[in-house]
Amino acid sequence: MNALAQTTLNGELFPATWKEAEELHLHQYSRITCIVAMVLVGAGVLLDLAFYPDLALEFGALRALVVTAIGLALWSHSRPWGWAHMRSTTRLWIALPQIMIAWMIFRTDGEASTYFVGLTFALAGIVVFLPLSVMEALGFSALTVGAYLLACILRDTGVQNWPQLLGQTVFLLFYAVIAVTVSVFSGQLRRRSHRLQLEVLRQRDELLEVNQALAEVKGQLVQREKMAALGTLSAGLLHELNNPVNYSLMAINMGLSTEAAGKDDLLRESLNDAREGMERVQNIVSDLKTFAYQKPGADVLRPFLLEKAVQSARRLAGYELKGIEIRMDMPQDTHVVGEEPAIIGVLINLLSNAAHALAKAGRERPEIAVSAAVEDGRMRVRVRDNGHGIAAEHLDRVFEPFFTTRDVGAGLGLGLSVSYGIIQRHGGMLSVASEPGAWTEFSFDLGRPQP
């Protein structure tokens, strides 16, 4: 029901505007003040019995009516209508005790009635406890003073002691000044408190965003440290792995050259399968060495075959590309200039993202098309998938750091923002186009060797 609250502060609903804050404060404190007023009005029966026992029955019935009316106001606070008209119902019920006391003054001793004290208590208490505006405090004070004067003047016997009436009226006016002053300063304090709480919420949200960004940065740094460690260890490990692969290939080739292999078709087929498998291992080792290891300080911008880099990326991302048809369309000459390991990393990232999109789309025939063509003296490379596409509101953000739908640390740690920087460093531009629900295409361009 509470449509005013827009956010939370320390686990509690918090209003977004000053007007909503005042309504929420009124709702909270009006309920408490209703209960206190009902208790005090009801307990006043003891005063009736003590000072005016002859009128105790009449005053008791009047008190019961006022308590019932205040109870109905309290009940309405939990209903949509009561919430919408809370300020009006509050103005009504706080007037009831004053009218009731004025009637009791009228029915008893006028300006000499003991009930005059009740007016001062109600005037001070209600304004202190309820977040009334300055105009509401003025109106409530005027009602109290006016009701008292009418109760004293309209009696059948009239005013018996004008100095006493004047003095008590001045007392009420003093209380009215206090009530208005309290409403002014309490309103300022509530407004200032609301501004401070909004500032706390704003800074809290900023801090949460910073913490989230730091967590993502930490994840990226951890992943890059892993990649750096892999690059440091890869040279020796790959060399050690290459040796048994070469020995195995030599043994297989020797086996194929024997007389027994020439006579036994099954043996020859098995040896050929083993050689094909070892050659695949040898290619993967070579791809890993190209991707992960590079001499520090070396001139990294060298001519290389783009087609070879694409094949390396396909093999390294092979696990994610299982079950996906890869179509390639390359020109006869695919020489480009650049940092081959970095471009392989970009291609791995694009192929991995395409595979992820295809897995989410659940296509019957998942497909990735990798094509290249010479345009304006540069090689334009395109990677297109028939996945679920990218929503229009996300299309301009895909290259922002940490903008991803995947978990932190997933993949090889080369996010699209990093890939964008790599292509930019090569003098090109990584761009994206997509049709939601149909396809996505990433493209970039690389320089060509000078003839």
RADATA-V853627 format. One record per pair of residues at least 12 apart in sequence whose C-alpha atoms are under 10 Angstrom apart, sorted by sequence separation. I is the first residue (numbers start at 1). GAP is how many residues later the second one is. D is the distance in Angstrom with one decimal. If there is no record, write none. Layout:
i={I:I}
gap={GAP:GAP}
d={D:D}
This chain:
i={3:4:5:44:45:48:74:77:103:104:153:255:256:314:354:355:370:371:403:404:430:431:432:2:4:73:76:77:102:127:152:255:256:354:355:369:370:371:402:403:417:430:431:6:45:46:101:102:105:123:126:127:256:354:369:370:401:402:403:416:429:430:431:4:5:44:45:74:101:256:354:368:369:370:400:401:402:429:430:4:5:44:45:73:74:101:102:149:252:255:256:368:369:399:400:401:402:428:429:3:4:43:72:73:101:102:123:124:148:149:254:255:311:351:367:368:369:398:399:400:401:428:429:42:45:101:123:252:253:291:310:351:367:368:398:399:400:427:428:4:5:41:44:45:70:73:74:100:149:252:253:256:290:351:366:367:368:398:399:426:427:428:4:42:43:70:73:98:99:123:148:149:251:252:366:367:397:399:400:424:426:427:41:42:72:97:98:101:120:123:148:252:287:291:307:365:366:399:423:424:426:2:41:42:70:71:97:98:122:123:249:252:253:287:290:291:307:399:423:424:40:41:69:70:145:146:252:307:347:363:423:42:69:70:98:120:145:148:251:287:288:306:307:363:420:38:41:42:97:98:119:120:144:145:249:250:287:288:291:307:309:326:361:362:363:38:41:67:70:97:119:145:248:249:252:286:287:307:308:361:362:40:66:69:70:95:145:248:249:288:306:307:308:358:360:361:38:39:94:95:119:144:145:249:283:284:287:288:305:306:307:313:316:357:358:359:360:361:37:38:67:94:119:144:249:283:284:287:305:306:307:312:316:354:357:358:359:37:38:66:67:142:145:245:248:249:304:305:306:313:314:317:318:321:324:354:355:357:358:38:65:66:141:142:145:248:284:285:303:304:305:306:309:313:317:320:321:324:354:355:356:357:358:399:35:38:94:116:141:144:246:283:284:303:304:305:306:308:309:312:313:316:317:320:323:350:351:353:354:355:356:357:399:34:37:38:63:66:94:245:246:249:302:303:304:309:310:311:312:313:314:315:318:319:320:321:322:350:351:354:357:398:399:37:63:66:141:142:244:245:302:303:304:306:309:310:313:314:317:318:320:321:324:347:350:351:354:398:35:65:141:280:301:302:303:304:305:309:310:312:313:317:320:321:324:347:350:354:396:34:35:94:140:141:245:246:301:302:303:304:308:309:310:311:312:313:319:320:347:396:33:34:63:111:139:141:245:300:301:302:303:306:310:313:314:321:395:396:34:62:63:110:111:138:141:300:301:302:306:309:310:313:314:317:321:334:395:31:34:35:62:110:113:137:138:140:141:242:243:299:300:301:309:313:320:324:334:395:31:34:90:110:111:112:137:140:241:242:245:299:300:324:325:326:327:328:329:330:331:333:334:33:34:59:62:91:106:110:111:137:138:139:241:300:310:324:325:326:327:328:329:330:331:332:333:337:392:395:31:32:59:62:90:98:102:105:106:109:110:111:137:138:300:323:324:325:326:327:328:329:330:331:336:337:390:392:30:31:101:102:105:106:108:109:110:137:138:242:323:324:325:326:327:328:329:330:331:336:390:391:392:30:31:59:99:102:103:105:106:107:108:110:136:137:238:241:242:323:324:325:326:327:328:329:330:335:389:390:391:392:59:87:91:95:98:99:102:103:105:106:107:110:134:135:137:138:294:321:334:389:390:391:31:58:94:98:101:102:105:106:109:134:137:238:239:294:321:388:389:390:391:27:30:31:97:98:100:101:102:103:104:105:106:108:110:111:112:132:133:134:136:137:238:239:294:321:387:388:389:390:59:91:95:99:102:103:106:107:109:110:111:112:120:124:132:134:135:237:238:291:293:331:380:382:384:386:387:388:389:390:28:55:91:95:98:99:102:103:106:107:110:111:112:123:127:133:134:135:291:292:379:380:381:382:383:384:385:386:387:388:389:390:27:98:101:102:105:106:109:110:111:128:132:133:134:238:239:290:291:292:356:378:382:384:387:388:389:390:27:109:110:111:117:120:124:127:128:131:132:133:134:234:238:290:291:330:386:387:388:389:390:55:99:106:111:112:116:120:123:124:127:128:131:132:134:237:289:290:291:292:329:386:387:388:389:55:111:112:116:119:120:123:126:127:130:131:133:134:235:236:288:291:292:329:353:385:386:387:111:120:121:124:125:127:128:129:132:133:234:235:287:290:291:385:386:387:27:110:111:117:120:123:124:127:128:131:132:234:235:328:384:385:386:27:30:34:37:41:48:52:111:112:116:119:120:123:124:127:130:131:327:384:385:30:33:37:40:51:111:231:234:235:287:327:383:384:385:111:124:128:231:234:235:353:383:384:24:27:30:31:34:38:41:127:131:233:234:235:326:352:382:383:384:23:26:27:30:34:37:41:231:232:233:310:325:352:382:383:23:26:33:231:232:310:324:381:382:383:51:52:230:231:232:349:353:381:382:23:27:51:229:230:231:307:348:349:353:380:381:382:23:26:30:51:228:307:348:349:350:380:381:227:228:307:349:350:379:380:381:306:348:349:350:378:379:380:47:48:345:347:349:378:379:380:47:345:346:377:378:379:345:346:349:350:377:378:379:345:346:349:375:377:378:44:368:370:372:374:377:378:342:346:347:368:369:370:371:372:373:374:377:306:345:346:368:370:372:374:377:44:345:346:374:306:2:343:346:361:1:41:342:345:346:361:1:2:40:1:343:342:343:2:342:358:1:40:357:339:343:357:338:339:346:37:338:354:339:354:338:339:354:37:338:354:37:337:338:36:320:350:351:33:34:350:33:350:317:317:30:33:32:33:32:346:30:31:29:30:29:30:28:29:26:27:28:343:26:27:25:26:25:26:24:25:23:338:22:336:337:338:22:336:337:338:22:335:336:337:338:335:336:337:335:336:337:334:335:336:301:306:303:304:303:304:303:302:303:22:25:22:21:22:21:18:19:22:18:21:17:18:18:17:18:16:17:15:16:14:16:17:15:16:220:14:15:219:14:217:216:217:223:224:227:216:223:226:227:14:216:222:223:226:227:9:213:219:220:221:223:224:9:213:219:220:223:224:212:218:219:220:223:224:7:9:10:216:217:218:219:222:223:9:216:221:8:215:216:220:7:219:220:9:220}
gap={12:12:12:12:12:12:12:12:12:12:12:12:12:12:12:12:12:12:12:12:12:12:12:13:13:13:13:13:13:13:13:13:13:13:13:13:13:13:13:13:13:13:13:14:14:14:14:14:14:14:14:14:14:14:14:14:14:14:14:14:14:14:14:15:15:15:15:15:15:15:15:15:15:15:15:15:15:15:15:16:16:16:16:16:16:16:16:16:16:16:16:16:16:16:16:16:16:16:16:17:17:17:17:17:17:17:17:17:17:17:17:17:17:17:17:17:17:17:17:17:17:17:17:18:18:18:18:18:18:18:18:18:18:18:18:18:18:18:18:19:19:19:19:19:19:19:19:19:19:19:19:19:19:19:19:19:19:19:19:19:19:19:20:20:20:20:20:20:20:20:20:20:20:20:20:20:20:20:20:20:20:20:21:21:21:21:21:21:21:21:21:21:21:21:21:21:21:21:21:21:21:22:22:22:22:22:22:22:22:22:22:22:22:22:22:22:22:22:22:22:23:23:23:23:23:23:23:23:23:23:23:24:24:24:24:24:24:24:24:24:24:24:24:24:24:25:25:25:25:25:25:25:25:25:25:25:25:25:25:25:25:25:25:25:25:26:26:26:26:26:26:26:26:26:26:26:26:26:26:26:26:27:27:27:27:27:27:27:27:27:27:27:27:27:27:27:28:28:28:28:28:28:28:28:28:28:28:28:28:28:28:28:28:28:28:28:28:28:29:29:29:29:29:29:29:29:29:29:29:29:29:29:29:29:29:29:29:30:30:30:30:30:30:30:30:30:30:30:30:30:30:30:30:30:30:30:30:30:30:31:31:31:31:31:31:31:31:31:31:31:31:31:31:31:31:31:31:31:31:31:31:31:31:31:32:32:32:32:32:32:32:32:32:32:32:32:32:32:32:32:32:32:32:32:32:32:32:32:32:32:32:32:32:33:33:33:33:33:33:33:33:33:33:33:33:33:33:33:33:33:33:33:33:33:33:33:33:33:33:33:33:33:33:34:34:34:34:34:34:34:34:34:34:34:34:34:34:34:34:34:34:34:34:34:34:34:34:34:35:35:35:35:35:35:35:35:35:35:35:35:35:35:35:35:35:35:35:35:35:36:36:36:36:36:36:36:36:36:36:36:36:36:36:36:36:36:36:36:36:36:37:37:37:37:37:37:37:37:37:37:37:37:37:37:37:37:37:37:38:38:38:38:38:38:38:38:38:38:38:38:38:38:38:38:38:38:38:39:39:39:39:39:39:39:39:39:39:39:39:39:39:39:39:39:39:39:39:39:40:40:40:40:40:40:40:40:40:40:40:40:40:40:40:40:40:40:40:40:40:40:40:41:41:41:41:41:41:41:41:41:41:41:41:41:41:41:41:41:41:41:41:41:41:41:41:41:41:41:42:42:42:42:42:42:42:42:42:42:42:42:42:42:42:42:42:42:42:42:42:42:42:42:42:42:42:42:43:43:43:43:43:43:43:43:43:43:43:43:43:43:43:43:43:43:43:43:43:43:43:43:43:44:44:44:44:44:44:44:44:44:44:44:44:44:44:44:44:44:44:44:44:44:44:44:44:44:44:44:44:44:45:45:45:45:45:45:45:45:45:45:45:45:45:45:45:45:45:45:45:45:45:45:46:46:46:46:46:46:46:46:46:46:46:46:46:46:46:46:46:46:46:47:47:47:47:47:47:47:47:47:47:47:47:47:47:47:47:47:47:47:47:47:47:47:47:47:47:47:47:47:48:48:48:48:48:48:48:48:48:48:48:48:48:48:48:48:48:48:48:48:48:48:48:48:48:48:48:48:48:48:49:49:49:49:49:49:49:49:49:49:49:49:49:49:49:49:49:49:49:49:49:49:49:49:49:49:49:49:49:49:49:49:50:50:50:50:50:50:50:50:50:50:50:50:50:50:50:50:50:50:50:50:50:50:50:50:50:50:51:51:51:51:51:51:51:51:51:51:51:51:51:51:51:51:51:51:51:51:51:51:51:52:52:52:52:52:52:52:52:52:52:52:52:52:52:52:52:52:52:52:52:52:52:52:52:53:53:53:53:53:53:53:53:53:53:53:53:53:53:53:53:53:53:53:53:53:53:53:54:54:54:54:54:54:54:54:54:54:54:54:54:54:54:54:54:54:55:55:55:55:55:55:55:55:55:55:55:55:55:55:55:55:55:56:56:56:56:56:56:56:56:56:56:56:56:56:56:56:56:56:56:56:56:57:57:57:57:57:57:57:57:57:57:57:57:57:57:58:58:58:58:58:58:58:58:58:59:59:59:59:59:59:59:59:59:59:59:59:59:59:59:59:59:60:60:60:60:60:60:60:60:60:60:60:60:60:60:60:61:61:61:61:61:61:61:61:61:61:62:62:62:62:62:62:62:62:62:63:63:63:63:63:63:63:63:63:63:63:63:63:64:64:64:64:64:64:64:64:64:64:64:65:65:65:65:65:65:65:65:66:66:66:66:66:66:66:67:67:67:67:67:67:67:67:68:68:68:68:68:68:69:69:69:69:69:69:69:70:70:70:70:70:70:71:71:71:71:71:71:71:72:72:72:72:72:72:72:72:72:72:72:73:73:73:73:73:73:73:73:74:74:74:74:75:76:76:76:76:77:77:77:77:77:77:78:78:78:79:79:80:80:81:81:81:82:82:82:83:83:83:84:84:84:85:85:85:86:86:87:87:87:88:88:88:89:89:89:90:91:91:91:92:92:92:93:93:94:95:96:96:97:97:98:98:99:99:100:100:101:101:102:102:103:103:103:103:104:104:105:105:106:106:107:107:108:108:109:109:109:109:110:110:110:110:111:111:111:111:111:112:112:112:113:113:113:114:114:114:125:140:144:144:145:145:146:147:147:165:165:168:169:169:170:172:172:172:173:173:174:174:176:177:177:178:178:179:179:180:181:181:182:182:182:183:183:183:184:184:185:185:185:185:185:186:186:186:186:187:187:187:187:187:187:188:188:188:188:188:188:188:189:189:189:189:189:189:190:190:190:190:190:190:191:191:191:191:191:191:191:191:191:192:192:192:193:193:193:193:194:194:194:195:195}
d={9.1:7.7:9.2:10.0:9.0:7.9:9.7:9.1:9.7:9.3:9.5:9.2:6.4:8.8:9.7:8.8:5.7:6.7:8.8:8.8:7.0:5.5:9.0:9.8:8.7:8.5:8.6:9.7:8.1:8.6:8.0:8.4:9.4:9.0:8.1:7.8:4.7:8.5:7.7:8.7:9.6:5.7:6.4:9.6:7.6:9.6:6.4:8.2:10.0:9.1:9.4:9.3:9.8:7.2:5.8:6.6:7.8:8.8:8.5:9.0:8.1:4.5:9.6:9.5:7.8:9.2:6.1:9.2:7.7:6.7:10.0:6.9:5.1:9.0:9.4:7.8:7.8:5.5:7.5:5.8:8.5:8.5:9.7:6.4:9.1:9.5:9.4:8.0:9.8:7.4:7.9:5.6:6.4:8.3:7.8:5.3:9.9:6.5:6.5:9.4:8.1:9.9:9.6:7.4:6.9:8.0:7.7:9.5:9.3:9.5:10.0:9.9:9.9:7.9:8.3:4.5:9.0:9.6:5.4:5.7:7.9:5.2:8.8:8.1:7.8:6.8:6.9:9.8:8.1:9.3:9.2:9.7:5.8:7.0:7.0:4.6:9.3:8.2:6.0:8.4:8.4:9.6:8.1:9.8:9.3:8.8:9.4:9.7:9.9:6.2:8.7:9.7:9.3:9.1:7.7:6.0:9.0:7.7:8.3:8.6:7.3:7.9:7.6:9.9:9.2:9.1:7.0:8.2:9.4:9.9:9.5:7.7:9.8:8.0:6.6:8.2:9.7:8.5:9.4:9.3:6.7:7.6:9.8:6.2:9.4:8.9:6.2:9.6:10.0:7.3:8.0:9.9:9.4:8.5:9.2:8.8:7.4:6.8:7.1:9.5:7.6:8.9:6.3:7.1:9.1:9.3:8.4:9.5:9.1:9.7:9.9:7.4:7.7:8.5:8.8:8.9:9.6:9.4:7.7:9.7:9.9:8.4:9.5:5.7:9.7:9.5:6.3:7.1:9.7:7.9:7.7:8.9:7.1:8.3:7.2:8.7:6.8:9.1:9.5:8.9:8.3:8.9:9.0:7.2:9.0:9.1:7.8:6.9:7.6:8.3:6.9:9.8:9.9:9.3:8.5:9.3:5.4:9.5:9.3:9.5:10.0:9.7:8.5:8.0:8.9:9.3:6.8:9.6:8.2:9.9:8.8:9.7:9.1:6.2:9.4:8.7:8.0:8.9:8.7:5.4:8.7:9.4:8.4:8.3:9.3:9.6:6.4:8.3:9.3:9.6:8.9:6.1:9.6:7.4:7.6:5.0:8.1:8.2:8.6:9.9:9.6:7.9:7.3:9.7:10.0:7.6:8.0:7.6:8.1:5.2:8.3:9.8:9.3:8.1:6.9:7.9:7.2:8.7:9.6:5.2:9.3:9.4:8.2:9.4:6.7:8.3:9.9:7.5:5.4:6.0:9.7:9.8:9.7:8.3:8.5:4.4:9.2:8.0:8.3:6.5:9.0:9.6:10.0:9.9:7.5:7.8:8.1:4.6:6.3:9.1:9.3:9.3:9.6:7.8:9.9:7.6:8.1:5.2:6.9:9.4:9.7:7.0:8.2:8.8:8.5:9.9:6.7:9.8:9.9:5.5:6.3:9.0:7.0:5.6:6.1:8.6:7.5:7.6:5.9:9.9:8.6:6.2:9.2:9.0:9.4:6.8:7.4:8.0:7.8:8.8:8.5:8.6:7.1:6.3:5.7:8.7:9.8:9.7:8.2:7.1:7.3:7.4:8.7:6.5:9.6:9.7:7.5:9.5:8.5:8.3:10.0:7.5:8.9:9.1:7.9:7.4:10.0:9.7:9.7:6.4:9.1:9.6:9.9:5.4:6.3:9.9:8.9:9.1:9.8:8.7:8.4:9.3:9.5:9.6:9.5:8.9:8.8:7.0:9.0:7.2:9.2:9.7:9.3:9.7:8.7:7.7:8.1:7.9:9.9:8.2:8.1:4.2:7.5:8.4:7.4:6.9:6.0:7.2:7.3:9.2:9.5:6.0:8.4:9.8:9.1:8.9:9.7:8.5:8.3:9.8:5.2:9.2:9.6:5.2:6.4:8.6:8.7:5.6:10.0:9.2:5.1:6.7:6.3:9.1:9.5:10.0:9.9:9.6:9.9:6.3:7.9:9.9:8.5:8.5:7.6:8.1:6.0:5.4:8.5:6.8:9.4:9.4:10.0:9.7:8.8:8.9:10.0:7.9:8.4:8.9:9.9:7.3:7.7:8.4:9.7:10.0:6.7:9.4:4.2:6.5:8.4:8.8:6.8:9.6:7.7:9.7:7.7:9.9:9.8:7.3:9.6:8.6:8.6:7.4:7.6:6.9:4.9:7.7:9.1:8.1:8.5:8.0:9.5:9.4:9.8:8.1:7.8:9.9:7.9:7.9:9.9:9.1:9.4:7.9:8.7:9.2:8.2:8.8:9.9:9.8:5.1:7.9:9.8:9.6:9.5:9.8:8.6:7.9:9.7:6.3:9.4:9.6:8.5:9.1:9.4:9.6:9.5:6.9:9.6:8.8:7.8:10.0:7.7:8.9:7.5:8.6:7.8:8.1:8.6:9.6:8.9:9.4:10.0:8.9:9.6:9.3:9.7:6.6:5.7:9.8:8.1:9.7:8.9:9.0:9.7:7.5:6.4:6.0:6.2:5.9:6.4:5.6:6.7:9.7:9.4:9.7:9.9:10.0:8.8:9.0:9.6:9.4:9.7:9.2:8.3:9.7:8.5:9.8:4.6:8.9:6.4:6.3:9.5:8.8:5.2:4.8:5.0:4.7:4.9:4.5:5.2:6.2:8.2:9.6:9.5:8.3:9.4:6.0:9.6:9.7:7.7:9.7:9.7:8.2:7.9:5.5:10.0:7.1:7.6:5.5:6.3:5.9:6.1:5.6:6.4:6.9:8.0:7.1:8.5:8.2:8.4:7.9:9.0:9.4:8.6:9.4:8.5:10.0:8.3:8.3:9.6:9.2:8.8:9.0:9.8:7.8:8.7:9.1:7.1:8.3:7.3:8.1:8.5:8.6:9.8:8.6:9.0:6.0:8.0:7.4:7.4:9.2:8.0:7.3:8.0:8.0:5.8:8.8:9.8:4.5:9.5:7.3:8.9:8.4:9.0:9.4:9.8:9.7:7.9:5.6:6.9:5.7:7.6:9.7:8.3:6.2:8.9:5.6:6.1:6.0:9.0:6.0:6.7:10.0:8.8:9.9:9.7:9.2:5.6:5.3:8.6:9.7:8.7:9.7:9.8:9.6:9.7:8.5:8.7:9.5:8.4:7.1:8.6:9.3:9.2:9.7:9.5:9.7:8.6:8.2:8.9:9.1:6.3:9.7:8.0:9.2:9.8:8.3:4.2:7.8:9.7:9.6:7.7:6.7:8.1:6.5:7.6:7.8:9.6:8.2:7.2:8.6:9.8:9.8:9.3:8.9:9.1:9.7:8.2:9.9:8.0:9.7:9.4:9.8:9.7:9.8:9.6:6.1:5.1:9.1:9.5:9.2:8.3:8.3:7.5:8.8:5.6:9.6:6.0:9.8:7.2:7.8:8.0:8.4:9.4:9.9:5.7:9.8:7.5:6.9:9.8:10.0:9.6:9.6:9.6:9.3:9.6:9.6:8.8:4.2:5.7:8.2:7.1:8.7:9.3:8.5:9.3:9.2:9.5:8.3:7.2:9.5:9.5:6.1:6.0:8.0:9.0:7.6:4.3:9.2:9.0:9.1:9.6:9.3:6.9:5.7:4.9:6.9:9.4:9.2:9.3:8.3:9.6:8.2:6.5:9.2:7.2:9.6:6.2:7.4:9.6:9.7:6.8:5.9:7.3:9.2:8.4:6.1:6.3:5.1:10.0:8.6:9.4:9.9:9.6:7.7:8.1:6.5:7.0:8.0:5.7:9.8:7.1:9.0:10.0:9.6:9.1:9.7:8.9:9.9:10.0:5.8:5.3:7.8:8.8:8.7:6.6:8.2:9.8:8.1:9.8:7.3:8.8:8.0:8.8:9.9:9.3:8.4:9.3:9.9:9.2:6.6:9.3:9.7:9.5:8.6:4.3:6.9:5.3:9.7:9.2:7.7:8.9:9.8:6.8:9.9:9.0:7.2:7.9:6.7:9.1:8.8:7.2:5.6:6.7:10.0:9.9:8.7:9.1:9.7:6.8:9.5:6.2:7.4:7.5:7.5:8.0:6.8:9.7:9.5:7.1:5.6:8.9:7.8:8.9:9.0:9.6:7.5:9.7:8.0:9.7:9.6:9.3:9.8:9.0:7.2:9.9:6.8:9.9:7.1:9.9:5.7:6.6:9.4:10.0:8.7:9.9:9.9:7.8:9.3:9.9:8.3:9.2:9.7:8.3:4.2:9.1:9.3:9.4:8.6:8.5:6.8:6.5:8.9:5.6:6.4:9.6:7.3:10.0:9.7:8.4:9.5:9.5:9.9:8.8:9.2:6.7:9.1:9.4:7.4:6.7:5.3:8.5:8.8:8.0:8.7:7.1:8.6:8.2:9.7:8.5:8.2:8.8:8.4:10.0:9.0:5.8:6.3:9.5:7.6:9.3:4.7:7.2:9.9:9.9:8.3:4.3:9.1:9.6:9.8:7.0:5.1:9.2:7.8:9.4:5.4:6.8:8.0:9.4:8.1:9.7:8.6:7.9:10.0:9.3:7.5:9.2:7.0:5.4:8.8:7.8:8.6:9.7:9.7:8.4:9.7:8.3:8.5:9.5:5.8:5.9:7.9:9.4:9.0:6.2:9.2:8.3:4.3:8.0:8.8:8.5:6.9:8.1:9.9:5.3:6.7:9.3:9.5:8.3:9.9:7.4:6.2:5.2:9.1:9.0:9.5:7.2:9.9:5.7:6.4:6.9:8.7:9.8:8.8:9.3:4.9:6.7:9.8:8.2:7.7:8.7:7.5:5.6:10.0:9.9:9.7:9.4:9.1:6.9:9.3:9.7:8.4:8.8:9.8:9.1:9.8:9.4:9.6:9.5:9.5:9.6:9.1:9.8:5.3:9.6:9.7:9.1:9.7:9.8:9.5:7.8:8.5:8.9:9.2:9.9:8.5:7.8:8.1:8.8:9.7:8.4:9.4:8.3:9.3:8.5:9.1:10.0:7.1:7.7:7.0:7.9:8.7:8.9:9.5:8.9:9.9:9.4:9.1:9.5:9.0:9.9:9.9:9.9:8.7:9.4:9.7:9.8:8.1:9.4:8.2:9.0:9.5:6.5:9.5:8.9:8.5:9.7:10.0:9.7:9.4:10.0:8.9:9.7:7.5:7.3:9.5:9.6:9.7:9.3:6.9:8.7:7.4:9.3:9.9:8.2:9.8:6.8:6.3:5.9:8.6:9.2:7.7:9.6:9.4:9.9:9.5:6.6:9.6:8.3:5.9:6.8:8.0:10.0:9.9:9.0:7.4:7.3:9.6:6.8:7.4:8.9:6.4:5.4:8.9:9.5:9.7:5.7:5.5:9.5:9.0:4.5:5.8:6.4:6.0:9.1:8.7:6.9:9.6:8.5:9.5:9.3:9.6:7.8:9.1:6.3:8.6:9.6:9.0:9.2:8.3:8.7:8.8:8.7:9.0:9.7:9.6:6.8:7.5:10.0:9.8:7.0:8.4:8.3:8.9:9.2:8.8:9.8:9.4:9.8:9.0:9.9:7.5:8.8:8.9:9.0:10.0:8.9:9.2:9.3:8.1:9.1:9.5:8.0:6.7:6.1:9.7:8.1:9.5:9.9:8.2:9.0:9.4:10.0:8.0:9.4:9.8:7.4:9.5:9.5:8.9:9.1:7.8:6.0:6.7:7.8:6.7:10.0:9.4:5.9:9.9:5.9:8.7:9.9:8.6:9.7:9.8:9.3:9.7:9.7:9.3:9.2:6.9:6.6:9.2:8.2:9.0:8.8:6.7:8.6:9.1:9.0:9.4:9.1}
